[in-house]
Amino acid sequence: MDLNRYIASVPDFPVPGVDFKDITPLLADVTAFDWTVEAMAATGRRVEATKVAGFDARGFLWSAPVARQLKLPMVPIRKAGKLPRDTATESYQGEYGAESVQLHRDAIVPGDAVLLVDDVIATGGAMRAGCRLVEELGARVAACAAVIRLTGLGAQKQLGDYEVVSLIDY
């Protein structure tokens, strides 16, 4: 499927010089969205994931249906301060500044093989922080998956040790 038809480029958003990739046309097309969910689920099956972890907030749009498709638990990776129980925290440098992500400490256990899911991998900072959280809790990163990977922003350096699957690269 040619996903270019469902990704809108928005120049100078949210700041001048950024060519934002808008996924809302993809979400509006049931067939295209279903295709992306199935493609990510196929990755989860191939790497024998036991859990799916999705990033706050747009990563949830894919991680929940992928987890349902695979009949696996879905683990939310949230921005700092959004989870109510004991959390593990990892900080990173995002596209627009310092960020932190968290997950519940009891959501991932040793022996889990976790498929991390997001809408976009840009610098790789958030995904790398998610990988570190998974490993801190004794689990294995099965793969990192995203609808879009923005090449040339450093993600390859951040994620070189992990399998990264994207459905479209820009």
CYANA upper distance limits for C-alpha pairs under 8 A (distance plus 0.5 A):
  1 MET  CA     32 ALA  CA      8.18
  1 MET  CA     35 TRP  CA      8.33
  3 LEU  CA      7 ILE  CA      7.06
  3 LEU  CA     26 LEU  CA      8.32
  3 LEU  CA     32 ALA  CA      7.98
  3 LEU  CA    167 LEU  CA      8.43
  3 LEU  CA    168 ILE  CA      7.40
  4 ASN  CA      8 ALA  CA      8.35
  4 ASN  CA    168 ILE  CA      8.41
  6 TYR  CA     23 ILE  CA      7.54
  6 TYR  CA     24 THR  CA      8.48
  6 TYR  CA     25 PRO  CA      5.64
  6 TYR  CA     26 LEU  CA      5.09
  6 TYR  CA     29 ASP  CA      8.34
  6 TYR  CA     32 ALA  CA      8.12
  7 ILE  CA     21 LYS  CA      6.70
  7 ILE  CA     22 ASP  CA      6.12
  7 ILE  CA     23 ILE  CA      5.80
  7 ILE  CA     24 THR  CA      8.01
  7 ILE  CA     25 PRO  CA      6.71
  7 ILE  CA     26 LEU  CA      6.76
  8 ALA  CA     21 LYS  CA      6.26
  8 ALA  CA     22 ASP  CA      5.43
  8 ALA  CA     23 ILE  CA      7.31
  8 ALA  CA     25 PRO  CA      7.53
  9 SER  CA     19 ASP  CA      6.65
  9 SER  CA     20 PHE  CA      6.11
  9 SER  CA     21 LYS  CA      5.33
  9 SER  CA     22 ASP  CA      6.61
 10 VAL  CA     19 ASP  CA      6.07
 10 VAL  CA     20 PHE  CA      5.43
 10 VAL  CA     21 LYS  CA      6.88
 10 VAL  CA     22 ASP  CA      7.42
 11 PRO  CA     16 PRO  CA      8.18
 11 PRO  CA     17 GLY  CA      7.65
 11 PRO  CA     18 VAL  CA      6.63
 11 PRO  CA     19 ASP  CA      4.88
 11 PRO  CA     20 PHE  CA      6.64
 12 ASP  CA     16 PRO  CA      4.59
 12 ASP  CA     17 GLY  CA      5.54
 12 ASP  CA     18 VAL  CA      5.33
 12 ASP  CA     19 ASP  CA      6.28
 12 ASP  CA     20 PHE  CA      7.73
 13 PHE  CA     17 GLY  CA      8.19
 13 PHE  CA     18 VAL  CA      6.18
 13 PHE  CA     19 ASP  CA      6.95
 13 PHE  CA     20 PHE  CA      6.15
 14 PRO  CA     18 VAL  CA      7.39
 14 PRO  CA     20 PHE  CA      7.82
 23 ILE  CA     27 LEU  CA      6.96
 24 THR  CA     28 ALA  CA      6.72
 25 PRO  CA     29 ASP  CA      7.07
 26 LEU  CA     30 VAL  CA      8.45
 26 LEU  CA     32 ALA  CA      6.67
 26 LEU  CA     33 PHE  CA      6.34
 27 LEU  CA     32 ALA  CA      8.22
 27 LEU  CA     33 PHE  CA      6.15
 28 ALA  CA     33 PHE  CA      8.20
 29 ASP  CA     33 PHE  CA      6.55
 30 VAL  CA     34 ASP  CA      6.44
 31 THR  CA     35 TRP  CA      6.66
 32 ALA  CA     36 THR  CA      6.91
 33 PHE  CA     37 VAL  CA      6.85
 34 ASP  CA     38 GLU  CA      6.67
 35 TRP  CA     39 ALA  CA      6.60
 36 THR  CA     40 MET  CA      6.77
 36 THR  CA    147 VAL  CA      7.55
 36 THR  CA    167 LEU  CA      7.89
 37 VAL  CA     41 ALA  CA      6.59
 37 VAL  CA     62 TRP  CA      6.76
 37 VAL  CA     65 PRO  CA      7.15
 37 VAL  CA     66 VAL  CA      6.15
 38 GLU  CA     42 ALA  CA      6.52
 38 GLU  CA     66 VAL  CA      7.68
 38 GLU  CA     69 GLN  CA      8.25
 39 ALA  CA     43 THR  CA      7.08
 39 ALA  CA    167 LEU  CA      8.25
 40 MET  CA     44 GLY  CA      6.89
 40 MET  CA     66 VAL  CA      7.13
 40 MET  CA    145 ALA  CA      7.23
 40 MET  CA    146 ALA  CA      8.39
 41 ALA  CA     45 ARG  CA      6.73
 41 ALA  CA     66 VAL  CA      5.78
 41 ALA  CA     67 ALA  CA      8.13
 41 ALA  CA     69 GLN  CA      7.14
 41 ALA  CA     70 LEU  CA      6.87
 42 ALA  CA     46 ARG  CA      6.62
 43 THR  CA     47 VAL  CA      6.69
 43 THR  CA    143 ALA  CA      8.39
 43 THR  CA    145 ALA  CA      8.43
 43 THR  CA    165 VAL  CA      8.30
 44 GLY  CA     48 GLU  CA      6.44
 44 GLY  CA     49 ALA  CA      5.73
 44 GLY  CA     70 LEU  CA      7.97
 44 GLY  CA    115 LEU  CA      6.72
 44 GLY  CA    142 ALA  CA      8.40
 44 GLY  CA    143 ALA  CA      8.27
 45 ARG  CA     49 ALA  CA      6.93
 45 ARG  CA     70 LEU  CA      7.82
 47 VAL  CA    142 ALA  CA      6.27
 47 VAL  CA    143 ALA  CA      7.51
 48 GLU  CA    113 ALA  CA      7.65
 48 GLU  CA    142 ALA  CA      7.84
 49 ALA  CA    112 ASP  CA      8.10
 49 ALA  CA    113 ALA  CA      5.35
 49 ALA  CA    114 VAL  CA      5.94
 49 ALA  CA    115 LEU  CA      6.30
 49 ALA  CA    142 ALA  CA      6.50
 50 THR  CA     72 LEU  CA      6.76
 50 THR  CA     73 PRO  CA      8.12
 50 THR  CA    112 ASP  CA      6.24
 50 THR  CA    113 ALA  CA      5.65
 50 THR  CA    114 VAL  CA      6.59
 50 THR  CA    115 LEU  CA      8.37
 51 LYS  CA     67 ALA  CA      7.83
 51 LYS  CA     72 LEU  CA      5.97
 51 LYS  CA     73 PRO  CA      5.72
 51 LYS  CA     74 MET  CA      6.59
 51 LYS  CA     75 VAL  CA      7.69
 51 LYS  CA    112 ASP  CA      7.29
 51 LYS  CA    113 ALA  CA      6.89
 51 LYS  CA    114 VAL  CA      5.42
 51 LYS  CA    115 LEU  CA      6.84
 52 VAL  CA     63 SER  CA      6.85
 52 VAL  CA     64 ALA  CA      8.49
 52 VAL  CA     66 VAL  CA      8.04
 52 VAL  CA     67 ALA  CA      6.20
 52 VAL  CA     72 LEU  CA      7.30
 52 VAL  CA     73 PRO  CA      6.82
 52 VAL  CA     74 MET  CA      5.36
 52 VAL  CA     75 VAL  CA      6.58
 52 VAL  CA    114 VAL  CA      6.10
 52 VAL  CA    115 LEU  CA      5.31
 52 VAL  CA    116 LEU  CA      6.48
 52 VAL  CA    117 VAL  CA      7.63
 53 ALA  CA     63 SER  CA      7.01
 53 ALA  CA     74 MET  CA      6.13
 53 ALA  CA     75 VAL  CA      4.94
 53 ALA  CA     76 PRO  CA      6.18
 53 ALA  CA     77 ILE  CA      7.02
 53 ALA  CA    114 VAL  CA      7.13
 53 ALA  CA    115 LEU  CA      6.61
 53 ALA  CA    116 LEU  CA      5.28
 53 ALA  CA    117 VAL  CA      6.56
 54 GLY  CA     59 GLY  CA      5.56
 54 GLY  CA     60 PHE  CA      5.71
 54 GLY  CA     62 TRP  CA      8.03
 54 GLY  CA     63 SER  CA      5.44
 54 GLY  CA     64 ALA  CA      8.01
 54 GLY  CA     74 MET  CA      7.73
 54 GLY  CA     75 VAL  CA      6.83
 54 GLY  CA     76 PRO  CA      5.72
 54 GLY  CA     77 ILE  CA      6.25
 54 GLY  CA    116 LEU  CA      6.42
 54 GLY  CA    117 VAL  CA      5.32
 54 GLY  CA    118 ASP  CA      6.48
 55 PHE  CA     59 GLY  CA      5.04
 55 PHE  CA     60 PHE  CA      6.51
 55 PHE  CA     76 PRO  CA      6.74
 55 PHE  CA     77 ILE  CA      5.30
 55 PHE  CA     78 ARG  CA      6.70
 55 PHE  CA    116 LEU  CA      8.38
 55 PHE  CA    117 VAL  CA      7.11
 55 PHE  CA    118 ASP  CA      6.09
 56 ASP  CA     60 PHE  CA      6.71
 56 ASP  CA     76 PRO  CA      7.49
 56 ASP  CA     77 ILE  CA      6.46
 56 ASP  CA     78 ARG  CA      5.35
 56 ASP  CA     79 LYS  CA      6.90
 57 ALA  CA     61 LEU  CA      8.04
 57 ALA  CA     78 ARG  CA      8.06
 58 ARG  CA     62 TRP  CA      8.09
 58 ARG  CA    118 ASP  CA      7.26
 58 ARG  CA    119 ASP  CA      6.39
 59 GLY  CA     63 SER  CA      6.52
 59 GLY  CA    117 VAL  CA      6.38
 59 GLY  CA    118 ASP  CA      4.32
 59 GLY  CA    119 ASP  CA      5.49
 60 PHE  CA     64 ALA  CA      6.27
 60 PHE  CA     76 PRO  CA      7.93
 60 PHE  CA    117 VAL  CA      8.42
 60 PHE  CA    118 ASP  CA      7.81
 61 LEU  CA     65 PRO  CA      7.81
 61 LEU  CA    119 ASP  CA      8.39
 62 TRP  CA     66 VAL  CA      6.51
 62 TRP  CA    117 VAL  CA      7.46
 62 TRP  CA    118 ASP  CA      7.59
 62 TRP  CA    119 ASP  CA      7.72
 63 SER  CA     67 ALA  CA      6.43
 63 SER  CA     74 MET  CA      7.37
 63 SER  CA    116 LEU  CA      8.50
 63 SER  CA    117 VAL  CA      6.14
 63 SER  CA    118 ASP  CA      7.82
 64 ALA  CA     68 ARG  CA      6.68
 64 ALA  CA     74 MET  CA      6.67
 65 PRO  CA     69 GLN  CA      6.47
 66 VAL  CA     70 LEU  CA      6.68
 67 ALA  CA     71 LYS  CA      6.24
 67 ALA  CA     72 LEU  CA      5.46
 67 ALA  CA     73 PRO  CA      6.64
 67 ALA  CA     74 MET  CA      6.15
 68 ARG  CA     72 LEU  CA      6.83
 68 ARG  CA     73 PRO  CA      8.35
 75 VAL  CA    103 LEU  CA      8.08
 75 VAL  CA    107 ALA  CA      6.87
 75 VAL  CA    108 ILE  CA      8.36
 76 PRO  CA    103 LEU  CA      6.98
 77 ILE  CA    101 VAL  CA      6.87
 77 ILE  CA    102 GLN  CA      6.10
 77 ILE  CA    103 LEU  CA      5.50
 77 ILE  CA    130 GLY  CA      7.78
 78 ARG  CA     82 LYS  CA      6.79
 78 ARG  CA     83 LEU  CA      7.49
 78 ARG  CA    101 VAL  CA      5.93
 78 ARG  CA    102 GLN  CA      5.83
 78 ARG  CA    103 LEU  CA      6.88
 79 LYS  CA     99 GLU  CA      8.30
 79 LYS  CA    100 SER  CA      6.57
 79 LYS  CA    101 VAL  CA      5.07
 79 LYS  CA    102 GLN  CA      6.69
 80 ALA  CA     89 THR  CA      7.93
 80 ALA  CA    100 SER  CA      6.02
 80 ALA  CA    101 VAL  CA      5.67
 80 ALA  CA    102 GLN  CA      6.19
 81 GLY  CA    102 GLN  CA      8.47
 83 LEU  CA     87 THR  CA      7.80
 83 LEU  CA    102 GLN  CA      8.00
 83 LEU  CA    103 LEU  CA      7.71
 83 LEU  CA    104 HIS  CA      7.62
 85 ARG  CA    104 HIS  CA      6.95
 86 ASP  CA    104 HIS  CA      6.30
 86 ASP  CA    105 ARG  CA      6.47
 86 ASP  CA    106 ASP  CA      8.49
 87 THR  CA    102 GLN  CA      6.50
 87 THR  CA    103 LEU  CA      5.83
 87 THR  CA    104 HIS  CA      4.86
 87 THR  CA    105 ARG  CA      5.52
 88 ALA  CA    102 GLN  CA      5.94
 88 ALA  CA    103 LEU  CA      6.13
 88 ALA  CA    104 HIS  CA      6.85
 88 ALA  CA    105 ARG  CA      6.19
 88 ALA  CA    133 LEU  CA      7.18
 89 THR  CA    100 SER  CA      7.21
 89 THR  CA    101 VAL  CA      6.24
 89 THR  CA    102 GLN  CA      4.96
 89 THR  CA    103 LEU  CA      7.47
 89 THR  CA    133 LEU  CA      7.56
 90 GLU  CA    100 SER  CA      6.04
 90 GLU  CA    101 VAL  CA      6.02
 90 GLU  CA    102 GLN  CA      6.95
 90 GLU  CA    129 ALA  CA      6.10
 90 GLU  CA    130 GLY  CA      8.03
 90 GLU  CA    132 ARG  CA      7.80
 90 GLU  CA    133 LEU  CA      7.02
 91 SER  CA     98 ALA  CA      7.70
 91 SER  CA     99 GLU  CA      6.15
 91 SER  CA    100 SER  CA      4.59
 91 SER  CA    101 VAL  CA      6.91
 91 SER  CA    129 ALA  CA      7.08
 92 TYR  CA     98 ALA  CA      6.42
 92 TYR  CA     99 GLU  CA      5.99
 92 TYR  CA    100 SER  CA      6.68
 92 TYR  CA    125 GLY  CA      6.12
 92 TYR  CA    126 ALA  CA      7.10
 92 TYR  CA    129 ALA  CA      6.85
 93 GLN  CA     97 GLY  CA      6.24
 93 GLN  CA     98 ALA  CA      5.05
 93 GLN  CA     99 GLU  CA      6.57
 93 GLN  CA    125 GLY  CA      6.46
 93 GLN  CA    126 ALA  CA      8.46
 94 GLY  CA     98 ALA  CA      6.22
 94 GLY  CA     99 GLU  CA      6.57
 94 GLY  CA    123 THR  CA      7.45
 94 GLY  CA    125 GLY  CA      6.29
 94 GLY  CA    126 ALA  CA      7.34
 95 GLU  CA    122 ALA  CA      8.05
 95 GLU  CA    123 THR  CA      7.06
101 VAL  CA    126 ALA  CA      8.10
101 VAL  CA    129 ALA  CA      7.72
101 VAL  CA    130 GLY  CA      7.94
102 GLN  CA    133 LEU  CA      8.24
103 LEU  CA    107 ALA  CA      7.75
103 LEU  CA    133 LEU  CA      8.09
104 HIS  CA    108 ILE  CA      8.32
105 ARG  CA    137 LEU  CA      7.56
108 ILE  CA    112 ASP  CA      7.10
108 ILE  CA    134 VAL  CA      7.47
108 ILE  CA    137 LEU  CA      6.93
108 ILE  CA    138 GLY  CA      8.45
108 ILE  CA    139 ALA  CA      7.30
109 VAL  CA    137 LEU  CA      6.66
109 VAL  CA    138 GLY  CA      6.72
109 VAL  CA    139 ALA  CA      6.45
110 PRO  CA    137 LEU  CA      7.08
110 PRO  CA    138 GLY  CA      4.83
110 PRO  CA    139 ALA  CA      5.05
110 PRO  CA    140 ARG  CA      8.37
111 GLY  CA    138 GLY  CA      7.59
111 GLY  CA    139 ALA  CA      5.84
111 GLY  CA    140 ARG  CA      7.51
112 ASP  CA    139 ALA  CA      5.41
112 ASP  CA    140 ARG  CA      6.63
113 ALA  CA    139 ALA  CA      6.65
113 ALA  CA    140 ARG  CA      5.34
113 ALA  CA    141 VAL  CA      6.22
113 ALA  CA    142 ALA  CA      5.60
114 VAL  CA    134 VAL  CA      7.89
114 VAL  CA    139 ALA  CA      7.78
114 VAL  CA    140 ARG  CA      6.69
114 VAL  CA    141 VAL  CA      5.48
114 VAL  CA    142 ALA  CA      5.61
114 VAL  CA    143 ALA  CA      7.56
115 LEU  CA    141 VAL  CA      6.92
115 LEU  CA    142 ALA  CA      5.80
115 LEU  CA    143 ALA  CA      5.59
115 LEU  CA    144 CYS  CA      6.46
115 LEU  CA    145 ALA  CA      7.67
116 LEU  CA    127 MET  CA      8.02
116 LEU  CA    130 GLY  CA      7.90
116 LEU  CA    131 CYS  CA      8.24
116 LEU  CA    141 VAL  CA      7.97
116 LEU  CA    142 ALA  CA      8.40
116 LEU  CA    143 ALA  CA      6.87
116 LEU  CA    144 CYS  CA      5.30
116 LEU  CA    145 ALA  CA      6.54
117 VAL  CA    144 CYS  CA      6.68
117 VAL  CA    145 ALA  CA      5.40
117 VAL  CA    146 ALA  CA      6.20
118 ASP  CA    127 MET  CA      8.46
118 ASP  CA    145 ALA  CA      7.01
118 ASP  CA    146 ALA  CA      5.37
118 ASP  CA    147 VAL  CA      7.64
119 ASP  CA    146 ALA  CA      5.55
119 ASP  CA    147 VAL  CA      5.59
119 ASP  CA    148 ILE  CA      6.76
120 VAL  CA    146 ALA  CA      5.97
120 VAL  CA    147 VAL  CA      6.49
120 VAL  CA    148 ILE  CA      5.15
120 VAL  CA    149 ARG  CA      6.16
120 VAL  CA    150 LEU  CA      7.89
121 ILE  CA    127 MET  CA      7.66
121 ILE  CA    146 ALA  CA      6.85
121 ILE  CA    148 ILE  CA      6.82
121 ILE  CA    149 ARG  CA      5.22
121 ILE  CA    150 LEU  CA      6.69
121 ILE  CA    155 ALA  CA      7.54
122 ALA  CA    149 ARG  CA      6.58
122 ALA  CA    150 LEU  CA      5.43
122 ALA  CA    151 THR  CA      7.70
122 ALA  CA    153 LEU  CA      6.53
122 ALA  CA    154 GLY  CA      8.07
122 ALA  CA    155 ALA  CA      6.74
123 THR  CA    150 LEU  CA      8.25
123 THR  CA    153 LEU  CA      5.41
123 THR  CA    154 GLY  CA      5.51
123 THR  CA    155 ALA  CA      5.07
123 THR  CA    158 GLN  CA      8.07
124 GLY  CA    128 ARG  CA      6.40
124 GLY  CA    154 GLY  CA      7.19
124 GLY  CA    155 ALA  CA      4.54
124 GLY  CA    156 GLN  CA      7.88
124 GLY  CA    158 GLN  CA      6.11
124 GLY  CA    159 LEU  CA      7.02
125 GLY  CA    129 ALA  CA      6.62
125 GLY  CA    155 ALA  CA      7.77
125 GLY  CA    158 GLN  CA      7.21
126 ALA  CA    130 GLY  CA      6.71
127 MET  CA    131 CYS  CA      6.73
127 MET  CA    144 CYS  CA      7.82
127 MET  CA    159 LEU  CA      8.27
128 ARG  CA    132 ARG  CA      6.75
128 ARG  CA    158 GLN  CA      6.77
128 ARG  CA    159 LEU  CA      6.69
129 ALA  CA    133 LEU  CA      6.79
130 GLY  CA    134 VAL  CA      6.79
131 CYS  CA    135 GLU  CA      6.74
131 CYS  CA    141 VAL  CA      6.74
132 ARG  CA    136 GLU  CA      6.39
133 LEU  CA    137 LEU  CA      6.89
134 VAL  CA    138 GLY  CA      7.21
134 VAL  CA    139 ALA  CA      6.00
134 VAL  CA    140 ARG  CA      7.10
134 VAL  CA    141 VAL  CA      7.17
135 GLU  CA    139 ALA  CA      5.63
135 GLU  CA    140 ARG  CA      6.46
135 GLU  CA    141 VAL  CA      7.67
141 VAL  CA    162 TYR  CA      7.96
142 ALA  CA    163 GLU  CA      8.06
143 ALA  CA    162 TYR  CA      6.95
143 ALA  CA    163 GLU  CA      5.47
143 ALA  CA    164 VAL  CA      6.49
143 ALA  CA    165 VAL  CA      7.85
144 CYS  CA    162 TYR  CA      7.58
144 CYS  CA    163 GLU  CA      6.60
144 CYS  CA    164 VAL  CA      5.24
144 CYS  CA    165 VAL  CA      6.64
145 ALA  CA    164 VAL  CA      6.35
145 ALA  CA    165 VAL  CA      5.22
145 ALA  CA    166 SER  CA      6.19
146 ALA  CA    165 VAL  CA      6.96
146 ALA  CA    166 SER  CA      5.34
146 ALA  CA    167 LEU  CA      7.23
147 VAL  CA    166 SER  CA      5.84
147 VAL  CA    167 LEU  CA      5.38
147 VAL  CA    168 ILE  CA      6.75
148 ILE  CA    166 SER  CA      6.17
148 ILE  CA    167 LEU  CA      6.54
148 ILE  CA    168 ILE  CA      5.52
148 ILE  CA    169 ASP  CA      6.15
148 ILE  CA    170 TYR  CA      7.89
149 ARG  CA    166 SER  CA      6.34
149 ARG  CA    167 LEU  CA      8.34
149 ARG  CA    168 ILE  CA      6.92
149 ARG  CA    169 ASP  CA      5.25
149 ARG  CA    170 TYR  CA      6.86
150 LEU  CA    169 ASP  CA      6.34
150 LEU  CA    170 TYR  CA      5.46
151 THR  CA    155 ALA  CA      7.71
151 THR  CA    156 GLN  CA      8.47
151 THR  CA    169 ASP  CA      7.13
151 THR  CA    170 TYR  CA      6.40
154 GLY  CA    158 GLN  CA      6.98
155 ALA  CA    159 LEU  CA      6.38
155 ALA  CA    160 GLY  CA      8.44
156 GLN  CA    160 GLY  CA      5.77
159 LEU  CA    163 GLU  CA      8.36
159 LEU  CA    164 VAL  CA      7.97
